[in-house]
Amino acid sequence: MTVTLHVCITCRAGQPVLEGEAVPGARLHAALTAEPAPEGVRIVPVECLSACSNGAAVALSAPGCWTYVYGQMSDADAPEILAGAAAYAATTDGIVPWRERVQIFRKRSLARIPPIG
Amino acid sequence: MTVTLHVCITCRAGQPVLEGEAVPGARLHAALTAEPAPEGVRIVPVECLSACSNGAAVALSAPGCWTYVYGQMSDADAPEILAGAAAYAATTDGIVPWRERVQIFRKRSLARIPPIG
């Protein structure tokens, strides 16, 4: 299954940003795309996930699957986000068993949405 | 277009709940379904939208559309949620112009997610 990891690249994560400096969302996207994506994971930048007070935010979605949104992510979390995305891609419904879920996904969930249709 | 309004019916919205008393999510669902749903809107209860610290939560989704998640909703917000859901159902992509968006949706967004695919 190919899943999509949307990454908000405009997120300021509530921090002041100096002119010419990349915002936290853009830094997170850069960290996530520094290495080849895990198998079955497509990383797509997006302008604003409307989770501004809980940014930086990412979302995992795939046809027929539950969608998950996570907040308070930083570039330091990139390896764990990618591991979590790979685990999500290995499911058929988007639901990774709790014990197998990466720690940051357990603790920083903003929302999950049932399959659309 | 038929859209889905998911309503978390297990949400406690951070409040203590007395035994035998309906939780805030269940009360919200009851208020939303007290009248016939707006045209094109399907109201579906769901157990946990994983937005527990920002509950009660609802989500609007439809095939090919942006998904929106809103938090801090209560049964008193039911009429405005239904108006917002009707406006969402009248779009082709899920994006209701800002000025036409109901106030509670402007102020209590938890996240939005691009169309899945």
gemmi code that builds the backbone of each chain (N, CA, C; Angstrom):
import gemmi

chains = {
    "A": [
        ("MET", (0.841, -1.190, 0.000), (0.000, 0.000, 0.000), (0.886, 1.254, 0.000)),
        ("THR", (0.546, 2.212, -0.855), (1.265, 3.490, -0.802), (0.458, 4.474, 0.037)),
        ("VAL", (1.117, 5.027, 1.035), (0.459, 5.983, 1.922), (1.094, 7.351, 1.728)),
        ("THR", (0.356, 8.380, 2.146), (0.864, 9.742, 2.010), (1.169, 10.335, 3.375)),
        ("LEU", (2.357, 10.869, 3.503), (2.723, 11.632, 4.696), (2.726, 13.101, 4.304)),
        ("HIS", (1.669, 13.810, 4.690), (1.620, 15.244, 4.422), (2.408, 15.980, 5.507)),
        ("VAL", (3.202, 16.923, 5.096), (4.003, 17.708, 6.036), (3.697, 19.178, 5.822)),
        ("CYS", (3.256, 19.840, 6.885), (2.981, 21.273, 6.788), (4.308, 22.019, 6.707)),
        ("ILE", (4.532, 22.722, 5.603), (5.825, 23.403, 5.440), (5.742, 24.895, 5.754)),
        ("THR", (4.568, 25.351, 6.160), (4.432, 26.776, 6.505), (4.351, 26.976, 8.014)),
        ("CYS", (4.386, 25.877, 8.763), (4.154, 25.974, 10.207), (5.285, 26.690, 10.935)),
        ("ARG", (4.885, 27.653, 11.762), (5.839, 28.388, 12.589), (5.909, 27.793, 13.989)),
        ("ALA", (4.999, 26.867, 14.271), (5.001, 26.182, 15.567), (5.035, 27.163, 16.733)),
        ("GLY", (4.410, 28.297, 16.546), (4.309, 29.268, 17.631), (5.596, 30.003, 17.955)),
        ("GLN", (6.609, 29.813, 17.101), (7.893, 30.439, 17.386), (8.117, 31.661, 16.492)),
        ("PRO", (8.823, 32.662, 17.000), (9.198, 33.769, 16.117), (10.229, 33.263, 15.106)),
        ("VAL", (10.119, 33.690, 13.869), (11.052, 33.234, 12.837), (11.770, 34.448, 12.258)),
        ("LEU", (13.090, 34.405, 12.271), (13.870, 35.513, 11.731), (13.789, 35.509, 10.213)),
        ("GLU", (13.919, 36.690, 9.633), (13.857, 36.805, 8.176), (14.954, 35.945, 7.551)),
        ("GLY", (14.590, 35.211, 6.521), (15.570, 34.383, 5.826), (15.771, 33.022, 6.466)),
        ("GLU", (15.161, 32.826, 7.634), (15.313, 31.548, 8.335), (14.143, 30.636, 7.950)),
        ("ALA", (14.412, 29.348, 7.780), (13.329, 28.411, 7.451), (12.418, 28.222, 8.651)),
        ("VAL", (11.117, 28.174, 8.395), (10.168, 27.951, 9.499), (10.273, 26.484, 9.951)),
        ("PRO", (9.817, 26.191, 11.181), (9.929, 24.811, 11.695), (9.336, 23.764, 10.750)),
        ("GLY", (8.197, 24.082, 10.109), (7.580, 23.122, 9.194), (8.488, 22.803, 8.014)),
        ("ALA", (9.124, 23.824, 7.479), (10.031, 23.617, 6.343), (11.255, 22.820, 6.775)),
        ("ARG", (11.746, 23.106, 7.992), (12.908, 22.354, 8.494), (12.540, 20.889, 8.699)),
        ("LEU", (11.320, 20.647, 9.186), (10.859, 19.264, 9.371), (10.774, 18.556, 8.016)),
        ("HIS", (10.208, 19.233, 7.020), (10.104, 18.627, 5.690), (11.493, 18.299, 5.131)),
        ("ALA", (12.448, 19.215, 5.322), (13.811, 18.980, 4.829), (14.423, 17.755, 5.506)),
        ("ALA", (14.198, 17.637, 6.818), (14.753, 16.497, 7.544), (14.115, 15.183, 7.082)),
        ("LEU", (12.802, 15.245, 6.784), (12.086, 14.027, 6.377), (12.488, 13.567, 4.977)),
        ("THR", (12.938, 14.505, 4.157), (13.269, 14.161, 2.768), (14.776, 14.096, 2.536)),
        ("ALA", (15.542, 14.158, 3.606), (17.003, 14.111, 3.467), (17.475, 12.737, 3.017)),
        ("GLU", (16.703, 11.719, 3.368), (17.031, 10.342, 2.975), (15.883, 9.821, 2.109)),
        ("PRO", (16.097, 8.731, 1.360), (14.979, 8.153, 0.596), (13.831, 7.774, 1.536)),
        ("ALA", (12.600, 7.987, 1.081), (11.432, 7.663, 1.924), (11.325, 6.154, 2.114)),
        ("PRO", (10.743, 5.716, 3.238), (10.513, 4.272, 3.431), (9.633, 3.724, 2.302)),
        ("GLU", (9.719, 2.453, 2.066), (8.925, 1.824, 1.011), (7.435, 2.046, 1.263)),
        ("GLY", (6.730, 2.460, 0.229), (5.288, 2.641, 0.355), (4.889, 3.974, 0.957)),
        ("VAL", (5.851, 4.853, 1.227), (5.532, 6.157, 1.826), (5.894, 7.274, 0.844)),
        ("ARG", (4.907, 8.122, 0.587), (5.078, 9.261, -0.302), (5.021, 10.506, 0.581)),
        ("ILE", (6.060, 11.331, 0.544), (6.098, 12.529, 1.401), (5.690, 13.744, 0.574)),
        ("VAL", (4.622, 14.404, 1.004), (4.050, 15.504, 0.224), (3.968, 16.771, 1.082)),
        ("PRO", (4.648, 17.854, 0.648), (4.543, 19.108, 1.393), (3.177, 19.748, 1.184)),
        ("VAL", (2.675, 20.436, 2.197), (1.384, 21.097, 2.075), (1.455, 22.431, 2.818)),
        ("GLU", (0.765, 23.423, 2.275), (0.766, 24.725, 2.934), (-0.381, 24.780, 3.926)),
        ("CYS", (-0.057, 24.637, 5.165), (-0.997, 24.746, 6.289), (-1.924, 23.538, 6.427)),
        ("LEU", (-1.774, 22.863, 7.530), (-2.689, 21.783, 7.913), (-3.688, 22.293, 8.955)),
        ("SER", (-3.729, 23.618, 9.132), (-4.672, 24.242, 10.093), (-4.549, 23.660, 11.498)),
        ("ALA", (-3.327, 23.341, 11.868), (-3.071, 22.851, 13.222), (-2.061, 23.786, 13.876)),
        ("CYS", (-2.181, 25.062, 13.532), (-1.153, 26.071, 13.829), (-0.769, 26.139, 15.310)),
        ("SER", (-1.740, 25.957, 16.203), (-1.402, 26.076, 17.623), (-0.803, 24.779, 18.165)),
        ("ASN", (-0.740, 23.744, 17.326), (-0.138, 22.478, 17.730), (0.920, 22.003, 16.742)),
        ("GLY", (1.490, 22.949, 15.987), (2.454, 22.566, 14.957), (3.833, 22.333, 15.538)),
        ("ALA", (4.785, 21.842, 14.724), (4.572, 21.487, 13.328), (3.762, 20.192, 13.250)),
        ("ALA", (2.968, 20.099, 12.184), (2.051, 18.976, 12.072), (2.334, 18.125, 10.836)),
        ("VAL", (2.009, 16.838, 10.969), (2.074, 15.912, 9.836), (0.787, 15.088, 9.842)),
        ("ALA", (0.435, 14.536, 8.673), (-0.763, 13.696, 8.585), (-0.449, 12.470, 7.746)),
        ("LEU", (-0.954, 11.331, 8.184), (-0.798, 10.077, 7.442), (-2.153, 9.654, 6.904)),
        ("SER", (-2.236, 9.411, 5.604), (-3.507, 8.987, 5.022), (-3.272, 8.029, 3.863)),
        ("ALA", (-4.302, 7.263, 3.555), (-4.259, 6.330, 2.429), (-5.697, 5.929, 2.125)),
        ("PRO", (-5.976, 5.587, 0.859), (-7.342, 5.199, 0.500), (-7.836, 4.039, 1.368)),
        ("GLY", (-9.049, 4.185, 1.903), (-9.646, 3.116, 2.690), (-9.099, 2.968, 4.097)),
        ("CYS", (-8.235, 3.892, 4.496), (-7.596, 3.783, 5.819), (-8.003, 4.922, 6.740)),
        ("TRP", (-7.833, 4.709, 8.031), (-7.947, 5.792, 9.002), (-6.835, 6.801, 8.715)),
        ("THR", (-7.158, 8.072, 8.860), (-6.179, 9.159, 8.738), (-5.730, 9.550, 10.143)),
        ("TYR", (-4.458, 9.838, 10.299), (-3.931, 10.290, 11.598), (-3.215, 11.622, 11.436)),
        ("VAL", (-3.432, 12.520, 12.386), (-2.731, 13.802, 12.391), (-1.938, 13.913, 13.690)),
        ("TYR", (-0.688, 14.302, 13.556), (0.175, 14.441, 14.728), (0.737, 15.848, 14.797)),
        ("GLY", (0.898, 16.361, 16.019), (1.398, 17.713, 16.189), (2.646, 17.765, 17.050)),
        ("GLN", (3.128, 18.996, 17.240), (4.324, 19.238, 18.051), (5.517, 18.425, 17.579)),
        ("MET", (5.660, 18.368, 16.253), (6.767, 17.634, 15.663), (7.897, 18.625, 15.319)),
        ("SER", (9.131, 18.154, 15.437), (10.261, 18.979, 15.014), (11.184, 18.151, 14.137)),
        ("ASP", (12.176, 18.814, 13.535), (13.070, 18.086, 12.636), (13.803, 16.955, 13.357)),
        ("ALA", (13.989, 17.104, 14.659), (14.653, 16.034, 15.421), (13.815, 14.756, 15.453)),
        ("ASP", (12.514, 14.894, 15.189), (11.618, 13.724, 15.226), (11.569, 12.974, 13.894)),
        ("ALA", (12.274, 13.464, 12.886), (12.150, 12.891, 11.539), (12.346, 11.370, 11.499)),
        ("PRO", (13.411, 10.827, 12.122), (13.589, 9.366, 12.032), (12.394, 8.594, 12.605)),
        ("GLU", (11.856, 9.071, 13.735), (10.736, 8.367, 14.360), (9.454, 8.538, 13.527)),
        ("ILE", (9.265, 9.707, 12.936), (8.101, 9.915, 12.061), (8.166, 8.950, 10.879)),
        ("LEU", (9.355, 8.803, 10.292), (9.503, 7.905, 9.136), (9.262, 6.447, 9.546)),
        ("ALA", (9.734, 6.074, 10.725), (9.488, 4.704, 11.216), (7.985, 4.499, 11.427)),
        ("GLY", (7.317, 5.511, 11.971), (5.873, 5.414, 12.191), (5.104, 5.357, 10.886)),
        ("ALA", (5.580, 6.095, 9.889), (4.928, 6.081, 8.579), (5.097, 4.719, 7.912)),
        ("ALA", (6.271, 4.125, 8.077), (6.514, 2.793, 7.503), (5.595, 1.766, 8.150)),
        ("ALA", (5.402, 1.868, 9.462), (4.503, 0.937, 10.164), (3.062, 1.131, 9.681)),
        ("TYR", (2.687, 2.366, 9.460), (1.343, 2.676, 8.938), (1.168, 2.063, 7.551)),
        ("ALA", (2.198, 2.176, 6.717), (2.140, 1.648, 5.352), (2.038, 0.121, 5.337)),
        ("ALA", (2.460, -0.498, 6.419), (2.444, -1.965, 6.479), (1.083, -2.504, 6.917)),
        ("THR", (0.143, -1.614, 7.253), (-1.193, -2.054, 7.665), (-2.139, -2.058, 6.462)),
        ("THR", (-3.321, -2.613, 6.661), (-4.317, -2.565, 5.584), (-5.408, -1.535, 5.881)),
        ("ASP", (-5.466, -1.084, 7.139), (-6.522, -0.135, 7.523), (-5.998, 1.127, 8.194)),
        ("GLY", (-4.684, 1.236, 8.314), (-4.082, 2.416, 8.927), (-3.896, 2.311, 10.429)),
        ("ILE", (-4.442, 1.253, 11.017), (-4.359, 1.134, 12.473), (-3.151, 0.292, 12.882)),
        ("VAL", (-2.126, 0.978, 13.368), (-0.946, 0.292, 13.880), (-1.232, -0.095, 15.333)),
        ("PRO", (-1.050, -1.377, 15.696), (-1.296, -1.771, 17.087), (-0.547, -0.853, 18.059)),
        ("TRP", (-1.222, -0.486, 19.150), (-0.696, 0.496, 20.093), (0.751, 0.207, 20.510)),
        ("ARG", (1.035, -1.038, 20.831), (2.386, -1.385, 21.319), (3.454, -1.234, 20.249)),
        ("GLU", (3.017, -1.290, 18.983), (3.996, -1.180, 17.896), (4.109, 0.255, 17.384)),
        ("ARG", (3.282, 1.122, 17.942), (3.253, 2.507, 17.472), (4.440, 3.274, 18.049)),
        ("VAL", (5.087, 4.120, 17.248), (6.228, 4.879, 17.779), (5.740, 5.821, 18.881)),
        ("GLN", (6.621, 6.074, 19.825), (6.270, 6.865, 21.011), (5.660, 8.224, 20.674)),
        ("ILE", (6.262, 8.949, 19.738), (5.750, 10.307, 19.466), (4.352, 10.257, 18.874)),
        ("PHE", (3.993, 9.175, 18.196), (2.636, 9.064, 17.660), (1.645, 8.714, 18.785)),
        ("ARG", (2.123, 8.005, 19.797), (1.240, 7.705, 20.932), (0.921, 8.972, 21.715)),
        ("LYS", (1.907, 9.835, 21.827), (1.774, 10.966, 22.753), (1.315, 12.263, 22.107)),
        ("ARG", (1.460, 12.390, 20.796), (1.188, 13.695, 20.179), (0.134, 13.610, 19.086)),
        ("SER", (-0.890, 12.791, 19.334), (-1.993, 12.702, 18.369), (-2.846, 13.956, 18.433)),
        ("LEU", (-3.139, 14.513, 17.290), (-4.090, 15.630, 17.250), (-5.481, 15.117, 16.900)),
        ("ALA", (-5.540, 14.131, 16.017), (-6.839, 13.576, 15.620), (-6.641, 12.344, 14.753)),
        ("ARG", (-7.675, 11.538, 14.690), (-7.731, 10.465, 13.697), (-9.124, 10.523, 13.099)),
        ("ILE", (-9.220, 10.139, 11.835), (-10.504, 10.228, 11.127), (-10.754, 8.889, 10.440)),
        ("PRO", (-11.981, 8.354, 10.564), (-12.282, 7.068, 9.932), (-12.103, 7.130, 8.412)),
        ("PRO", (-11.964, 5.969, 7.775), (-11.850, 5.938, 6.316), (-12.986, 6.729, 5.666)),
        ("ILE", (-12.659, 7.418, 4.602), (-13.627, 8.282, 3.916), (-14.424, 7.484, 2.896)),
        ("GLY", (-15.724, 7.744, 2.835), (-16.479, 7.092, 1.768), (-17.939, 6.915, 2.146)),
    ],
    "B": [
        ("MET", (-23.327, 16.413, -3.398), (-22.312, 15.566, -2.771), (-22.773, 15.163, -1.366)),
        ("THR", (-22.598, 13.892, -1.014), (-22.885, 13.479, 0.357), (-21.588, 13.490, 1.157)),
        ("VAL", (-21.625, 14.206, 2.262), (-20.442, 14.307, 3.109), (-20.735, 13.628, 4.450)),
        ("THR", (-19.669, 13.286, 5.143), (-19.829, 12.625, 6.436), (-19.384, 13.551, 7.563)),
        ("LEU", (-20.239, 13.679, 8.545), (-19.881, 14.387, 9.776), (-19.686, 13.323, 10.849)),
        ("HIS", (-18.422, 13.038, 11.153), (-18.140, 12.089, 12.226), (-18.198, 12.816, 13.565)),
        ("VAL", (-18.834, 12.204, 14.532), (-18.951, 12.794, 15.860), (-18.404, 11.811, 16.884)),
        ("CYS", (-17.407, 12.244, 17.636), (-16.852, 11.382, 18.685), (-17.862, 11.283, 19.815)),
        ("ILE", (-18.341, 10.076, 20.080), (-19.374, 9.924, 21.119), (-18.806, 9.424, 22.443)),
        ("THR", (-17.478, 9.242, 22.484), (-16.876, 8.787, 23.736), (-16.125, 9.914, 24.440)),
        ("CYS", (-16.121, 11.092, 23.811), (-15.306, 12.191, 24.344), (-15.840, 12.714, 25.675)),
        ("ARG", (-14.910, 12.829, 26.620), (-15.227, 13.389, 27.927), (-14.854, 14.866, 27.982)),
        ("ALA", (-14.160, 15.347, 26.964), (-13.799, 16.767, 26.874), (-13.105, 17.254, 28.144)),
        ("GLY", (-12.348, 16.368, 28.753), (-11.579, 16.746, 29.933), (-12.407, 16.959, 31.187)),
        ("GLN", (-13.677, 16.596, 31.139), (-14.552, 16.827, 32.295), (-14.810, 15.535, 33.060)),
        ("PRO", (-14.959, 15.635, 34.369), (-15.378, 14.449, 35.117), (-16.824, 14.128, 34.749)),
        ("VAL", (-17.104, 12.847, 34.587), (-18.462, 12.448, 34.208), (-19.040, 11.544, 35.298)),
        ("LEU", (-20.181, 11.909, 35.801), (-20.820, 11.108, 36.842), (-21.370, 9.823, 36.241)),
        ("GLU", (-21.420, 8.774, 37.044), (-21.936, 7.494, 36.564), (-23.368, 7.677, 36.080)),
        ("GLY", (-23.663, 7.100, 34.943), (-25.008, 7.184, 34.388), (-25.275, 8.446, 33.591)),
        ("GLU", (-24.300, 9.362, 33.611), (-24.475, 10.619, 32.875), (-23.834, 10.469, 31.490)),
        ("ALA", (-24.472, 11.040, 30.470), (-23.902, 10.964, 29.124), (-22.644, 11.827, 29.054)),
        ("VAL", (-21.627, 11.320, 28.380), (-20.402, 12.111, 28.216), (-20.672, 13.240, 27.210)),
        ("PRO", (-19.835, 14.303, 27.230), (-20.071, 15.433, 26.334), (-20.189, 15.036, 24.851)),
        ("GLY", (-19.382, 14.056, 24.415), (-19.457, 13.627, 23.018), (-20.808, 13.024, 22.675)),
        ("ALA", (-21.331, 12.220, 23.592), (-22.647, 11.597, 23.370), (-23.743, 12.662, 23.371)),
        ("ARG", (-23.612, 13.653, 24.245), (-24.608, 14.736, 24.282), (-24.563, 15.543, 22.983)),
        ("LEU", (-23.350, 15.759, 22.485), (-23.215, 16.482, 21.212), (-23.874, 15.695, 20.080)),
        ("HIS", (-23.625, 14.388, 20.042), (-24.231, 13.557, 19.002), (-25.759, 13.594, 19.081)),
        ("ALA", (-26.278, 13.534, 20.305), (-27.736, 13.580, 20.486), (-28.298, 14.904, 19.974)),
        ("ALA", (-27.603, 15.994, 20.264), (-28.077, 17.314, 19.819), (-28.027, 17.420, 18.291)),
        ("LEU", (-26.993, 16.818, 17.700), (-26.834, 16.913, 16.241), (-27.871, 16.070, 15.496)),
        ("THR", (-28.361, 15.032, 16.147), (-29.301, 14.136, 15.472), (-30.749, 14.338, 15.946)),
        ("ALA", (-30.964, 15.387, 16.723), (-32.321, 15.659, 17.232), (-33.266, 16.083, 16.115)),
        ("GLU", (-32.700, 16.702, 15.085), (-33.479, 17.133, 13.921), (-32.949, 16.376, 12.699)),
        ("PRO", (-33.727, 16.348, 11.599), (-33.197, 15.715, 10.385), (-31.894, 16.400, 9.950)),
        ("ALA", (-30.944, 15.623, 9.448), (-29.661, 16.193, 9.018), (-29.862, 17.071, 7.787)),
        ("PRO", (-29.000, 18.087, 7.599), (-29.081, 18.906, 6.381), (-28.896, 18.018, 5.144)),
        ("GLU", (-29.400, 18.475, 4.032), (-29.282, 17.713, 2.795), (-27.807, 17.458, 2.468)),
        ("GLY", (-27.529, 16.214, 2.134), (-26.159, 15.872, 1.736), (-25.217, 15.613, 2.906)),
        ("VAL", (-25.741, 15.634, 4.136), (-24.889, 15.408, 5.310), (-25.316, 14.124, 6.021)),
        ("ARG", (-24.357, 13.243, 6.217), (-24.585, 11.971, 6.903), (-23.869, 12.081, 8.250)),
        ("ILE", (-24.578, 11.893, 9.340), (-23.964, 12.023, 10.671), (-23.642, 10.637, 11.208)),
        ("VAL", (-22.371, 10.405, 11.480), (-21.914, 9.069, 11.871), (-21.180, 9.131, 13.215)),
        ("PRO", (-21.676, 8.400, 14.222), (-20.963, 8.375, 15.503), (-19.700, 7.539, 15.396)),
        ("VAL", (-18.682, 7.921, 16.130), (-17.439, 7.163, 16.110), (-16.862, 7.137, 17.527)),
        ("GLU", (-16.239, 6.012, 17.877), (-15.635, 5.927, 19.204), (-14.208, 6.429, 19.142)),
        ("CYS", (-14.011, 7.630, 19.632), (-12.697, 8.271, 19.748), (-12.138, 8.761, 18.423)),
        ("LEU", (-11.999, 10.048, 18.338), (-11.310, 10.673, 17.211), (-9.869, 11.039, 17.613)),
        ("SER", (-9.421, 10.516, 18.765), (-8.054, 10.779, 19.254), (-7.729, 12.263, 19.350)),
        ("ALA", (-8.727, 13.032, 19.713), (-8.507, 14.466, 19.918), (-8.887, 14.793, 21.363)),
        ("CYS", (-8.600, 13.847, 22.250), (-9.135, 13.855, 23.617), (-8.853, 15.145, 24.374)),
        ("SER", (-7.679, 15.737, 24.169), (-7.370, 16.947, 24.932), (-8.000, 18.187, 24.309)),
        ("ASN", (-8.648, 18.002, 23.168), (-9.329, 19.121, 22.513), (-10.787, 18.802, 22.195)),
        ("GLY", (-11.349, 17.839, 22.934), (-12.716, 17.419, 22.646), (-13.736, 18.378, 23.210)),
        ("ALA", (-15.030, 18.165, 22.875), (-15.502, 17.129, 21.980), (-15.157, 17.489, 20.532)),
        ("ALA", (-14.926, 16.461, 19.725), (-14.442, 16.694, 18.366), (-15.403, 16.157, 17.318)),
        ("VAL", (-15.383, 16.822, 16.171), (-16.140, 16.358, 15.004), (-15.218, 16.451, 13.791)),
        ("ALA", (-15.521, 15.674, 12.746), (-14.722, 15.717, 11.523), (-15.651, 15.710, 10.317)),
        ("LEU", (-15.301, 16.514, 9.332), (-16.056, 16.558, 8.074), (-15.189, 15.993, 6.971)),
        ("SER", (-15.724, 14.999, 6.242), (-14.944, 14.418, 5.148), (-15.864, 13.990, 4.021)),
        ("ALA", (-15.292, 13.867, 2.841), (-16.013, 13.401, 1.658), (-14.975, 13.000, 0.622)),
        ("PRO", (-15.330, 12.042, -0.246), (-14.366, 11.598, -1.257), (-13.869, 12.775, -2.102)),
        ("GLY", (-12.562, 12.847, -2.296), (-11.974, 13.892, -3.138), (-11.910, 15.262, -2.510)),
        ("CYS", (-12.278, 15.361, -1.235), (-12.324, 16.665, -0.553), (-11.289, 16.763, 0.572)),
        ("TRP", (-10.988, 18.000, 0.943), (-10.220, 18.231, 2.156), (-11.063, 17.753, 3.351)),
        ("THR", (-10.385, 17.161, 4.318), (-11.029, 16.772, 5.581), (-10.741, 17.860, 6.617)),
        ("TYR", (-11.742, 18.155, 7.446), (-11.553, 19.149, 8.516), (-11.916, 18.527, 9.857)),
        ("VAL", (-11.105, 18.818, 10.870), (-11.402, 18.358, 12.224), (-11.531, 19.576, 13.133)),
        ("TYR", (-12.593, 19.592, 13.913), (-12.834, 20.704, 14.832), (-12.952, 20.191, 16.253)),
        ("GLY", (-12.471, 20.994, 17.201), (-12.506, 20.587, 18.599), (-13.223, 21.585, 19.477)),
        ("GLN", (-13.280, 21.260, 20.769), (-13.932, 22.121, 21.768), (-15.379, 22.425, 21.408)),
        ("MET", (-16.055, 21.377, 20.914), (-17.460, 21.518, 20.548), (-18.337, 21.029, 21.707)),
        ("SER", (-19.487, 21.657, 21.858), (-20.445, 21.178, 22.860), (-21.823, 21.099, 22.216)),
        ("ASP", (-22.773, 20.507, 22.947), (-24.108, 20.342, 22.365), (-24.735, 21.688, 21.993)),
        ("ALA", (-24.332, 22.744, 22.682), (-24.867, 24.069, 22.349), (-24.439, 24.521, 20.950)),
        ("ASP", (-23.363, 23.915, 20.438), (-22.854, 24.303, 19.115), (-23.540, 23.556, 17.975)),
        ("ALA", (-24.456, 22.653, 18.294), (-25.035, 21.783, 17.259), (-25.608, 22.557, 16.052)),
        ("PRO", (-26.420, 23.608, 16.270), (-26.968, 24.299, 15.099), (-25.879, 24.871, 14.178)),
        ("GLU", (-24.835, 25.433, 14.797), (-23.770, 26.034, 13.972), (-22.941, 24.939, 13.276)),
        ("ILE", (-22.737, 23.818, 13.949), (-22.012, 22.701, 13.312), (-22.794, 22.213, 12.086)),
        ("LEU", (-24.113, 22.090, 12.238), (-24.936, 21.610, 11.122), (-24.927, 22.620, 9.970)),
        ("ALA", (-24.944, 23.905, 10.292), (-24.857, 24.926, 9.238), (-23.513, 24.840, 8.531)),
        ("GLY", (-22.465, 24.621, 9.310), (-21.129, 24.493, 8.725), (-21.004, 23.245, 7.862)),
        ("ALA", (-21.646, 22.164, 8.299), (-21.613, 20.913, 7.527), (-22.376, 21.081, 6.216)),
        ("ALA", (-23.485, 21.805, 6.253), (-24.259, 22.051, 5.031), (-23.446, 22.877, 4.043)),
        ("ALA", (-22.714, 23.870, 4.544), (-21.862, 24.699, 3.670), (-20.748, 23.845, 3.052)),
        ("TYR", (-20.200, 22.947, 3.838), (-19.160, 22.021, 3.357), (-19.733, 21.128, 2.254)),
        ("ALA", (-20.951, 20.630, 2.470), (-21.582, 19.738, 1.493), (-21.882, 20.457, 0.174)),
        ("ALA", (-21.969, 21.782, 0.237), (-22.285, 22.548, -0.970), (-21.049, 22.852, -1.812)),
        ("THR", (-19.864, 22.444, -1.328), (-18.632, 22.677, -2.091), (-18.299, 21.441, -2.934)),
        ("THR", (-17.312, 21.585, -3.810), (-16.864, 20.424, -4.576), (-15.528, 19.892, -4.059)),
        ("ASP", (-14.847, 20.699, -3.237), (-13.525, 20.288, -2.745), (-13.403, 20.338, -1.222)),
        ("GLY", (-14.489, 20.723, -0.568), (-14.458, 20.781, 0.893), (-14.030, 22.128, 1.456)),
        ("ILE", (-13.561, 23.006, 0.579), (-13.064, 24.309, 1.058), (-14.169, 25.357, 1.006)),
        ("VAL", (-14.702, 25.695, 2.173), (-15.707, 26.748, 2.285), (-14.955, 28.080, 2.392)),
        ("PRO", (-15.273, 29.044, 1.542), (-14.571, 30.334, 1.632), (-14.607, 30.874, 3.072)),
        ("TRP", (-13.508, 31.443, 3.492), (-13.325, 31.879, 4.884), (-14.493, 32.712, 5.404)),
        ("ARG", (-14.915, 33.671, 4.597), (-15.979, 34.580, 5.053), (-17.327, 33.877, 5.212)),
        ("GLU", (-17.474, 32.744, 4.517), (-18.746, 32.020, 4.599), (-18.692, 30.909, 5.652)),
        ("ARG", (-17.532, 30.749, 6.244), (-17.356, 29.665, 7.207), (-17.968, 30.065, 8.554)),
        ("VAL", (-18.644, 29.143, 9.206), (-19.249, 29.487, 10.505), (-18.135, 29.821, 11.504)),
        ("GLN", (-18.455, 30.699, 12.433), (-17.462, 31.210, 13.394), (-16.732, 30.105, 14.151)),
        ("ILE", (-17.480, 29.106, 14.641), (-16.812, 28.082, 15.461), (-15.828, 27.259, 14.638)),
        ("PHE", (-16.067, 27.155, 13.325), (-15.115, 26.426, 12.483), (-13.879, 27.282, 12.200)),
        ("ARG", (-14.054, 28.584, 12.192), (-12.886, 29.454, 12.000), (-11.967, 29.402, 13.204)),
        ("LYS", (-12.587, 29.308, 14.383), (-11.801, 29.491, 15.606), (-11.343, 28.189, 16.260)),
        ("ARG", (-11.981, 27.080, 15.921), (-11.665, 25.851, 16.665), (-11.209, 24.715, 15.748)),
        ("SER", (-10.415, 25.088, 14.740), (-9.862, 24.059, 13.855), (-8.783, 23.278, 14.581)),
        ("LEU", (-8.860, 21.968, 14.477), (-7.771, 21.142, 15.006), (-6.818, 20.761, 13.887)),
        ("ALA", (-7.370, 20.506, 12.708), (-6.531, 20.131, 11.575), (-7.360, 20.061, 10.300)),
        ("ARG", (-6.692, 20.166, 9.186), (-7.311, 19.861, 7.896), (-6.322, 18.966, 7.153)),
        ("ILE", (-6.836, 18.098, 6.304), (-5.995, 17.142, 5.597), (-6.376, 17.168, 4.121)),
        ("PRO", (-5.396, 17.266, 3.229), (-5.708, 17.289, 1.793), (-6.465, 16.035, 1.356)),
        ("PRO", (-7.142, 16.117, 0.203), (-7.850, 14.944, -0.316), (-6.915, 13.733, -0.364)),
        ("ILE", (-7.470, 12.598, -0.060), (-6.674, 11.365, 0.011), (-6.603, 10.705, -1.368)),
        ("GLY", (-5.447, 10.213, -1.702), (-5.358, 9.495, -2.974), (-3.953, 9.403, -3.480)),
    ],
}
model = gemmi.Model(1)
for chain_id, residues in chains.items():
    chain = gemmi.Chain(chain_id)
    for i, (resn, *xyz) in enumerate(residues, 1):
        res = gemmi.Residue()
        res.name, res.seqid = resn, gemmi.SeqId(i, " ")
        for name, pos in zip(("N", "CA", "C"), xyz):
            atom = gemmi.Atom()
            atom.name, atom.element = name, gemmi.Element(name[0])
            atom.pos, atom.b_iso = gemmi.Position(*pos), 0.0
            res.add_atom(atom)
        chain.add_residue(res)
    model.add_chain(chain)
structure = gemmi.Structure()
structure.add_model(model)
structure.setup_entities()
